């Protein structure tokens, strides 16, 4: 019995983008639906739930923000929610952060390359609840993070971290491949009253890079998304993007 194709919903008010993405994604074996606005997108989401939504943020009527908010409001512990990749015009970092805080899984800046979009789709699909494993070991090159034993090694040697460094790393590693905003990380690690203390994150991320990265000045595991947040790149993400 053959596996049904991955279903993708593309939402954008620019007809040329809809046509281009529909043709390109179908050429790579995806089952593609399109919507020209947020209202149509929500109707299709309810009638024919997709695996992935590629979503423009700025649209007339219901915006991309509204769509993310409503889709995530439907979520339950056992529901099959789609991965959401938002599209954002260059320079609109505040919009990216807002979309991610609302529950989007990733974003791409317009203009973007098709190969990058395909890689982001592969990575995003790994983080739908039904596909998430409870594997207690996360690998990123020479770095191994054993969540159950609370041990980090690099090239086989134990890496000693502070409790705060551990908590920050675990938050990022468990969401490997996904952007976590500064506000998300601050509230999860330091508490709900935090949100604007970006300097805390910079200090601790730099400390972790010195302990984990082969070249802390050119990180490959703990990646900064300028103006937005941070992304952990493990072996699975490196392979998916390769």
Secondary structure, DSSP 4 states (H G I P E B T S, - for coil): -PPPPPEEEEE-S-HHHHHHHHHHHHHTT-EEEEESSHHHHHHHHHHS--SEEEEES--SSS-HHHHHHHHHHT--TT--PPEEEEEEETT-HHHHHHHHHHT--EEEEES--HHHHHHHHHHHHTTSGGG----SEEEETTEEEETTTTEEEETTEEEP--HHHHHHHHHHHHTTTSEEEHHHHHHHHT-TT-SS-HHHHHHHHHHHHHHH-SSGGG-SSEEEETTTEEEE--HHHHHHH-
